[in-house]
Amino acid sequence: MSTYDIAIRGGQVATSFGVTRCDIGIRDGRIAAIAESISDAAQVIDAGGLLVLPGGVDSHCHIEETSRGGYTMSDGEPQVTVNEESFVTASASAFAGGTTSVVCFIPQWKGFGVWERYVDARKRGETGMLDFAFHQIISDPTDTVLKDEVPKLVAEGVRSLKVFLTYEPLHLSDAEYIKVLLTAREHGCLVTVHCENYDAIGWRTRALLDAGLTGPKYHAWSRPRVVEREATHRAIALAELVDQPIQVFHVSCEDAAEEIARAQARGVKVWGETCPQYVTLTAADMDRPGFEGAKFMCSPSPRDTAEHARIWEMIRRGTLDVVSSDHCGFSYEGTKGKGSSGRDASFEKIPNGIPGLAARLPIIFSEGVSKGRISIEKFVELTSTNPARLMGLYPRKGAIQPGADADLALWDPKKKVTITNALMQHAIDYTPYEGLEVTGWPVTTIRRGEVVMRDGKVQAEPGTGRFLPRGPYDMVKPRGITPEGFGA
């Protein structure tokens, strides 16, 4: 009987600490050994000429969320909000792009609790092939939700609460946000925040519509950098007030990142995330002819090419230390997607969000590593190790070391690929990255010791994904420091 189930042989193993030529022995779905040579295995996978990376951890994905009463779709019974995307199709897309674990969202509807939504989301997640954890969205922070239901979720392993400072009907007032922060501090949760100013965007939107400026391009005009900067400053200040660690989601501009950097310099526990769209897409993409610009609408809005360089600098500085996809796909065609209100709809009625699960790793590798902007070690940190650490999944996920789950992506660093929607393998009918050439591509994806994708063909079976409960972890513990020492 062989010592190992699988040996990955001859590859350059890349971690956040460096790159080494070595073999990996896998047993019972976990990494059992790392050595100069491993030969005693039932199966050998030749990784000669390839990089061996930790499987990607995407900590910001909207997958098979349900809605009621205007969350993003019509009133009525629960329905999928992110269009056709299911946990099965999302799993295929993730594996095609080298990602093996995700943290996605449980919705809350105004006037309802969260426990039933967790039970529903857990069942949906278990139909897929990805390993998954959850953020709980809090859009109606009633005493019942915060005092009775959140502790139950924490006991189940949900360790992050998501809040929106914009969007109707999701946004929270400052007072409501503080209530969520205090609840998270009490129960050892991270708070993740969408930072844009609700009232400023509302005022700006009304002014644009009154002026007859209604096309997709004006989505960017309705939410300029200043509304992201202000909300980021406010979100951090209130978190600092009550001593609660937060992560600022999808930072699109230097202005917002500088607010994070200043807080980090004060020792505040705040982390910043960005996404591939903020180093590739621009506001000009939303000014394409006809309705085509709707394909590129997301929030915060993509900025301009000069901002791309500034975001890369914030990544190199470590201010932005996670790159997620913010996968939130609405098809271009059909009755539920971008044109659900008609092709002549004004920008505020167009669902905004873009797909990106499969594209995330290839784009960041190509734009970052292949073009010399970041090292391979930094790439691993941004896309796997850091999100695993911040979400309390490390070292089970995001690591290549004995005892970790054998989640691996075998990567051809020289392979040139032109991105097409077919390669993305998601359920959405377009990709905003269509025609983008990238250098570097995953040729094999391994989840818990099982080859789940090889040469673009998914081999996993639905129902094999596992829920990832998260226990308490030091990274999101409060500092014990508050202004004047009150409330610590």
C-alpha positions as CSV (number, residue, x, y, z in Angstrom):
1,M,0.0,0.0,0.0
2,S,1.3,3.4,-1.0
3,T,2.3,6.0,1.6
4,Y,0.5,8.8,-0.2
5,D,-2.7,8.9,-2.3
6,I,-1.2,11.5,-4.7
7,A,2.3,13.0,-5.3
8,I,2.7,16.3,-7.0
9,R,6.1,16.0,-8.6
10,G,8.6,18.4,-10.2
11,G,6.8,21.7,-9.7
12,Q,7.9,25.1,-8.3
13,V,5.9,25.3,-5.1
14,A,4.9,29.0,-4.4
15,T,3.8,30.3,-1.1
16,S,3.7,33.7,0.6
17,F,7.3,32.9,1.9
18,G,9.0,32.0,-1.3
19,V,9.2,29.6,-4.3
20,T,10.9,26.2,-4.0
21,R,11.3,23.2,-6.3
22,C,9.9,20.3,-4.3
23,D,7.3,17.5,-4.3
24,I,4.0,17.4,-2.3
25,G,2.5,14.2,-0.8
26,I,-1.2,14.1,-0.3
27,R,-3.1,11.7,2.0
28,D,-6.8,11.7,3.0
29,G,-7.4,15.0,1.3
30,R,-4.6,16.9,3.2
31,I,-1.0,17.8,2.6
32,A,1.0,15.1,4.4
33,A,4.5,15.9,3.3
34,I,6.7,18.3,1.4
35,A,10.0,16.9,0.4
36,E,12.8,17.1,-2.3
37,S,11.4,13.9,-3.7
38,I,8.2,11.9,-3.1
39,S,7.7,8.7,-5.1
40,D,5.6,6.3,-3.0
41,A,2.2,7.4,-4.2
42,A,-0.8,5.7,-5.7
43,Q,-1.1,8.5,-8.3
44,V,1.6,10.9,-9.6
45,I,0.8,14.2,-11.1
46,D,3.7,15.7,-13.1
47,A,4.0,19.4,-12.4
48,G,7.2,19.9,-14.3
49,G,7.4,23.4,-15.8
50,L,4.5,24.5,-13.6
51,L,3.9,26.6,-10.5
52,V,2.1,24.9,-7.7
53,L,0.0,27.5,-5.9
54,P,-2.5,27.3,-3.0
55,G,-6.0,27.0,-4.3
56,G,-7.5,30.5,-4.5
57,V,-9.7,31.8,-1.6
58,D,-12.3,34.3,-2.9
59,S,-13.7,36.0,0.2
60,H,-16.3,38.1,-1.6
61,C,-18.8,36.2,-3.8
62,H,-22.5,36.6,-4.3
63,I,-23.8,33.2,-5.2
64,E,-27.4,32.0,-5.3
65,E,-28.8,34.7,-2.9
66,T,-32.5,35.0,-2.6
67,S,-34.7,38.1,-2.5
68,R,-38.0,39.3,-1.3
69,G,-39.6,42.7,-1.5
70,G,-37.2,44.6,-3.6
71,Y,-33.7,43.4,-2.6
72,T,-32.6,43.4,-6.2
73,M,-35.5,41.8,-8.0
74,S,-39.3,42.0,-7.9
75,D,-41.6,41.5,-4.9
76,G,-42.9,38.1,-4.1
77,E,-41.6,34.7,-3.1
78,P,-37.9,34.2,-2.7
79,Q,-35.9,34.0,-5.9
80,V,-32.3,34.0,-7.0
81,T,-30.9,37.6,-7.1
82,V,-27.7,36.9,-9.0
83,N,-29.5,35.7,-12.0
84,E,-28.8,32.2,-13.2
85,E,-25.7,31.6,-11.0
86,S,-26.1,28.6,-8.7
87,F,-23.5,26.9,-6.4
88,V,-23.0,24.3,-9.0
89,T,-22.2,26.7,-11.8
90,A,-20.2,29.0,-9.5
91,S,-18.2,26.0,-8.5
92,A,-17.3,25.2,-12.1
93,S,-16.3,28.8,-12.7
94,A,-14.2,28.9,-9.6
95,F,-12.4,25.7,-10.4
96,A,-11.8,26.9,-14.0
97,G,-9.9,29.9,-12.5
98,G,-8.0,28.1,-9.8
99,T,-10.2,29.0,-6.9
100,T,-11.2,26.2,-4.4
101,S,-12.9,28.1,-1.5
102,V,-15.2,31.0,-1.3
103,V,-16.9,33.2,1.4
104,C,-20.3,34.2,0.1
105,F,-23.4,36.0,1.5
106,I,-26.5,35.2,3.4
107,P,-29.1,37.9,2.7
108,Q,-31.4,39.5,5.1
109,W,-34.7,41.0,4.0
110,K,-36.2,44.1,5.7
111,G,-38.7,43.0,8.3
112,F,-37.4,39.5,8.5
113,G,-34.8,37.6,10.6
114,V,-31.6,35.9,9.5
115,W,-31.8,32.3,10.9
116,E,-34.1,30.9,8.2
117,R,-32.0,32.5,5.5
118,Y,-28.9,30.8,7.0
119,V,-30.6,27.4,6.9
120,D,-31.7,28.0,3.3
121,A,-28.2,29.2,2.2
122,R,-26.5,26.3,3.9
123,K,-28.6,23.8,2.0
124,R,-28.0,25.7,-1.3
125,G,-24.2,25.7,-0.7
126,E,-24.1,22.0,-0.1
127,T,-25.4,21.4,-3.6
128,G,-22.2,22.7,-5.1
129,M,-18.6,21.5,-5.3
130,L,-16.8,24.5,-3.7
131,D,-15.8,24.6,-0.1
132,F,-17.7,27.6,1.3
133,A,-18.2,29.9,4.3
134,F,-20.6,32.8,4.9
135,H,-20.8,36.5,5.6
136,Q,-24.2,37.4,7.1
137,I,-25.7,40.6,5.6
138,I,-27.4,42.8,8.2
139,S,-29.9,45.1,6.6
140,D,-32.4,45.3,9.5
141,P,-30.5,45.2,12.8
142,T,-33.4,44.6,15.2
143,D,-32.8,43.6,18.8
144,T,-34.2,40.1,17.9
145,V,-31.7,39.7,15.1
146,L,-28.7,41.0,17.0
147,K,-29.4,39.5,20.4
148,D,-31.0,36.2,19.6
149,E,-30.1,35.2,16.0
150,V,-26.6,36.4,15.5
151,P,-25.3,34.4,18.5
152,K,-26.9,31.3,16.9
153,L,-25.1,32.0,13.6
154,V,-21.8,32.5,15.4
155,A,-22.2,29.1,17.1
156,E,-22.7,27.6,13.6
157,G,-19.4,29.1,12.4
158,V,-20.5,32.3,10.7
159,R,-17.9,34.9,11.8
160,S,-18.4,38.0,9.7
161,L,-21.3,40.5,9.4
162,K,-21.7,42.5,6.2
163,V,-23.2,46.0,6.2
164,F,-24.0,48.4,3.4
165,L,-23.6,52.2,3.8
166,T,-25.6,52.7,0.5
167,Y,-28.3,50.9,-1.6
168,E,-32.0,50.9,-0.9
169,P,-33.2,48.9,1.1
170,L,-29.9,47.6,2.4
171,H,-28.2,50.7,3.8
172,L,-27.8,51.3,7.5
173,S,-27.8,54.6,9.3
174,D,-24.8,55.4,11.5
175,A,-26.7,54.4,14.6
176,E,-27.6,51.1,13.1
177,Y,-24.0,50.5,12.0
178,I,-22.8,51.1,15.5
179,K,-25.3,48.5,16.8
180,V,-23.8,46.0,14.4
181,L,-20.3,46.9,15.3
182,L,-21.0,46.4,19.0
183,T,-22.7,43.1,18.3
184,A,-19.7,41.9,16.3
185,R,-17.3,42.9,19.1
186,E,-19.3,41.0,21.7
187,H,-19.3,37.8,19.6
188,G,-15.9,37.9,18.0
189,C,-16.9,38.6,14.4
190,L,-15.3,40.7,11.7
191,V,-17.5,43.4,10.1
192,T,-17.2,43.9,6.3
193,V,-18.4,47.2,4.9
194,H,-19.5,48.5,1.5
195,C,-18.4,52.2,1.8
196,E,-20.4,54.7,-0.3
197,N,-22.5,57.6,1.0
198,Y,-26.2,56.8,0.6
199,D,-27.6,60.3,0.8
200,A,-24.9,61.8,-1.4
201,I,-25.5,59.2,-4.1
202,G,-29.3,59.8,-3.9
203,W,-28.9,63.5,-4.3
204,R,-26.4,63.1,-7.1
205,T,-28.7,60.6,-8.9
206,R,-31.7,62.8,-8.7
207,A,-29.7,65.7,-10.1
208,L,-28.4,63.7,-13.0
209,L,-31.9,62.4,-13.9
210,D,-33.4,65.9,-13.7
211,A,-30.7,67.0,-16.2
212,G,-31.7,64.1,-18.6
213,L,-28.4,62.3,-18.0
214,T,-29.7,58.7,-17.8
215,G,-27.4,56.3,-19.7
216,P,-25.1,53.7,-18.1
217,K,-22.1,56.1,-18.2
218,Y,-23.8,58.3,-15.6
219,H,-23.6,55.4,-13.0
220,A,-20.0,56.5,-12.5
221,W,-21.1,60.2,-12.2
222,S,-23.6,59.3,-9.5
223,R,-21.0,57.9,-7.2
224,P,-17.6,59.8,-7.6
225,R,-14.5,59.1,-5.6
226,V,-15.5,61.6,-2.8
227,V,-18.6,59.6,-1.8
228,E,-16.4,56.4,-1.4
229,R,-13.7,58.4,0.5
230,E,-16.2,60.0,2.9
231,A,-18.0,56.7,3.7
232,T,-14.6,54.9,4.2
233,H,-13.5,57.6,6.6
234,R,-16.8,57.4,8.5
235,A,-16.9,53.6,8.6
236,I,-13.4,53.5,10.0
237,A,-14.0,56.3,12.5
238,L,-17.1,54.6,14.0
239,A,-15.3,51.2,14.1
240,E,-12.4,52.9,15.9
241,L,-14.9,54.5,18.3
242,V,-16.1,51.2,19.5
243,D,-12.9,49.2,19.0
244,Q,-14.3,46.8,16.3
245,P,-12.1,45.4,13.5
246,I,-13.5,45.9,10.0
247,Q,-12.6,45.1,6.4
248,V,-13.4,47.7,3.7
249,F,-14.7,45.9,0.6
250,H,-13.9,46.7,-3.0
251,V,-11.7,49.8,-2.7
252,S,-11.7,51.5,-6.1
253,C,-9.5,54.5,-5.6
254,E,-6.5,55.9,-3.9
255,D,-8.6,58.4,-2.0
256,A,-10.4,55.6,-0.1
257,A,-7.2,53.6,0.3
258,E,-5.5,56.5,1.9
259,E,-8.2,56.6,4.6
260,I,-7.4,53.0,5.4
261,A,-3.6,53.7,5.4
262,R,-4.0,56.5,7.9
263,A,-6.0,54.3,10.2
264,Q,-3.6,51.5,9.9
265,A,-0.8,53.8,10.8
266,R,-2.7,54.6,14.0
267,G,-2.9,50.9,14.8
268,V,-6.6,50.5,14.0
269,K,-7.6,47.0,12.9
270,V,-8.9,47.8,9.4
271,W,-8.1,45.9,6.2
272,G,-8.7,46.9,2.6
273,E,-9.8,44.7,-0.3
274,T,-9.8,45.5,-4.0
275,C,-10.9,43.6,-7.1
276,P,-9.7,42.9,-10.7
277,Q,-12.2,45.4,-12.2
278,Y,-10.3,48.3,-10.4
279,V,-7.1,47.5,-12.3
280,T,-8.6,46.7,-15.7
281,L,-11.9,48.4,-16.4
282,T,-12.7,52.1,-16.5
283,A,-15.6,54.4,-16.4
284,A,-15.2,54.8,-20.1
285,D,-16.4,51.2,-20.6
286,M,-19.8,52.3,-19.4
287,D,-19.9,54.8,-22.3
288,R,-20.0,52.1,-25.0
289,P,-22.7,52.4,-27.7
290,G,-26.3,51.7,-26.9
291,F,-26.9,49.6,-23.8
292,E,-23.5,47.9,-24.0
293,G,-22.1,50.0,-21.1
294,A,-24.4,48.2,-18.7
295,K,-22.1,45.2,-18.8
296,F,-19.5,47.1,-16.9
297,M,-21.7,48.6,-14.2
298,C,-20.6,47.8,-10.6
299,S,-20.3,49.7,-7.4
300,P,-18.1,51.4,-6.5
301,S,-17.6,52.3,-10.2
302,P,-14.4,51.7,-12.1
303,R,-12.4,54.9,-12.4
304,D,-9.8,55.6,-15.0
305,T,-6.5,54.2,-16.1
306,A,-4.5,56.5,-13.9
307,E,-6.3,55.1,-10.9
308,H,-5.2,51.6,-11.9
309,A,-1.6,52.5,-11.2
310,R,-2.5,54.0,-7.8
311,I,-4.4,50.9,-6.8
312,W,-1.3,48.8,-7.7
313,E,0.8,51.0,-5.5
314,M,-1.6,50.6,-2.6
315,I,-1.4,46.8,-3.1
316,R,2.4,46.9,-3.1
317,R,2.3,49.0,0.1
318,G,0.1,46.4,1.8
319,T,-2.7,48.9,2.4
320,L,-4.9,46.7,0.1
321,D,-4.0,43.2,1.1
322,V,-6.8,41.1,-0.4
323,V,-8.0,40.8,-4.0
324,S,-11.5,39.2,-4.3
325,S,-13.8,39.0,-7.3
326,D,-17.0,40.5,-5.9
327,H,-18.6,38.1,-8.3
328,C,-22.2,39.4,-8.7
329,G,-23.4,38.4,-12.1
330,F,-26.5,39.6,-14.0
331,S,-26.8,38.3,-17.6
332,Y,-27.0,40.9,-20.4
333,E,-29.9,39.2,-22.1
334,G,-33.1,37.8,-20.5
335,T,-35.7,39.1,-18.2
336,K,-33.8,39.0,-14.9
337,G,-30.5,40.7,-15.9
338,K,-29.1,44.0,-16.9
339,G,-32.1,44.8,-19.2
340,S,-34.8,43.7,-16.8
341,S,-36.2,47.3,-16.8
342,G,-35.8,47.7,-20.5
343,R,-32.8,48.7,-22.7
344,D,-33.8,52.4,-22.3
345,A,-33.9,52.3,-18.5
346,S,-32.0,55.0,-16.7
347,F,-28.8,53.9,-14.9
348,E,-30.3,53.7,-11.4
349,K,-32.7,51.0,-12.6
350,I,-30.0,48.7,-14.1
351,P,-28.7,46.0,-11.8
352,N,-25.1,46.7,-11.1
353,G,-22.6,43.9,-10.5
354,I,-20.3,41.9,-12.7
355,P,-19.1,38.2,-12.9
356,G,-15.5,37.5,-12.1
357,L,-15.0,34.2,-10.2
358,A,-12.9,32.5,-13.0
359,A,-11.2,35.7,-14.2
360,R,-9.8,36.8,-10.8
361,L,-6.7,34.8,-10.5
362,P,-5.6,34.9,-14.2
363,I,-6.1,38.7,-14.4
364,I,-4.2,39.4,-11.2
365,F,-1.4,37.0,-12.1
366,S,-1.1,38.5,-15.6
367,E,-1.4,42.2,-14.7
368,G,0.6,41.7,-11.5
369,V,3.2,39.0,-11.8
370,S,3.6,38.7,-15.5
371,K,4.0,42.4,-16.0
372,G,6.4,42.8,-13.0
373,R,4.1,44.8,-10.7
374,I,4.2,42.3,-7.9
375,S,6.1,39.1,-7.0
376,I,4.6,35.6,-7.1
377,E,4.7,35.6,-3.3
378,K,2.6,38.7,-3.2
379,F,0.2,37.2,-5.6
380,V,-0.3,34.2,-3.3
381,E,-0.8,36.5,-0.3
382,L,-3.4,38.6,-2.1
383,T,-5.5,35.8,-3.6
384,S,-5.2,33.0,-1.1
385,T,-3.2,33.3,2.1
386,N,-4.4,36.8,3.3
387,P,-8.1,36.2,2.7
388,A,-7.8,32.8,4.5
389,R,-6.1,34.5,7.4
390,L,-8.6,37.4,7.6
391,M,-11.6,35.0,7.4
392,G,-10.3,32.6,10.1
393,L,-9.7,29.8,7.6
394,Y,-5.9,29.7,7.8
395,P,-4.0,27.3,7.9
396,R,-6.6,24.9,6.7
397,K,-7.0,27.0,3.6
398,G,-4.5,29.3,1.8
399,A,-1.4,27.4,2.8
400,I,0.8,24.7,1.4
401,Q,2.1,23.0,4.5
402,P,1.6,19.7,6.3
403,G,-1.9,19.5,7.7
404,A,-3.5,22.0,5.4
405,D,-6.3,20.9,3.0
406,A,-4.7,19.8,-0.3
407,D,-6.2,22.7,-2.3
408,L,-3.8,23.4,-5.1
409,A,-3.7,25.1,-8.5
410,L,-1.1,23.9,-11.0
411,W,-0.3,27.0,-13.0
412,D,1.4,27.5,-16.4
413,P,3.0,30.9,-15.9
414,K,3.8,31.3,-19.7
415,K,0.5,30.2,-21.1
416,K,-1.2,33.0,-23.1
417,V,-5.0,32.9,-23.1
418,T,-7.6,35.3,-24.5
419,I,-10.5,35.5,-22.1
420,T,-13.9,34.5,-23.5
421,N,-17.2,34.0,-21.8
422,A,-17.0,30.2,-22.6
423,L,-13.8,29.9,-20.6
424,M,-15.4,31.4,-17.5
425,Q,-17.8,28.5,-17.2
426,H,-20.3,30.6,-15.2
427,A,-24.0,30.8,-15.8
428,I,-23.8,34.5,-16.9
429,D,-24.0,35.2,-20.7
430,Y,-21.1,37.6,-20.8
431,T,-17.8,38.5,-19.2
432,P,-16.7,42.1,-18.9
433,Y,-13.2,40.9,-19.7
434,E,-14.0,39.5,-23.1
435,G,-10.9,39.7,-25.4
436,L,-8.4,40.5,-22.6
437,E,-5.2,38.5,-23.2
438,V,-3.6,37.2,-20.0
439,T,-0.3,35.4,-19.5
440,G,-0.5,32.6,-16.9
441,W,-3.4,30.1,-16.5
442,P,-4.4,27.3,-14.2
443,V,-4.2,23.9,-16.0
444,T,-5.2,21.7,-13.0
445,T,-7.2,22.5,-9.9
446,I,-7.2,20.2,-6.9
447,R,-9.7,20.4,-4.0
448,R,-8.9,18.4,-0.9
449,G,-6.7,16.0,-2.8
450,E,-9.2,15.5,-5.7
451,V,-8.6,16.8,-9.2
452,V,-11.7,18.9,-9.8
453,M,-10.6,20.6,-13.0
454,R,-8.0,19.6,-15.7
455,D,-7.4,21.5,-18.9
456,G,-10.7,23.4,-18.5
457,K,-12.9,20.3,-17.9
458,V,-14.5,20.2,-14.5
459,Q,-14.4,16.7,-12.9
460,A,-16.0,17.2,-9.5
461,E,-19.5,16.0,-8.6
462,P,-22.3,18.3,-7.3
463,G,-22.8,17.9,-3.6
464,T,-19.1,17.4,-2.8
465,G,-18.5,21.0,-1.4
466,R,-18.1,21.4,2.3
467,F,-19.3,24.1,4.7
468,L,-16.4,25.8,6.5
469,P,-17.4,26.8,10.0
470,R,-15.1,29.4,11.6
471,G,-14.3,29.5,15.2
472,P,-12.8,32.4,17.2
473,Y,-9.5,33.7,16.0
474,D,-7.0,36.3,17.2
475,M,-6.9,38.4,14.0
476,V,-10.3,40.0,14.6
477,K,-10.1,40.4,18.4
478,P,-10.6,44.0,19.5
479,R,-7.4,45.9,20.5
480,G,-8.8,47.0,23.9
481,I,-8.3,50.7,23.0
482,T,-11.2,53.2,22.8
483,P,-11.2,57.1,22.9
484,E,-10.7,58.1,26.5
485,G,-10.8,54.4,27.5
486,F,-14.5,54.4,27.6
487,G,-16.3,51.3,26.6
488,A,-13.2,49.1,26.1
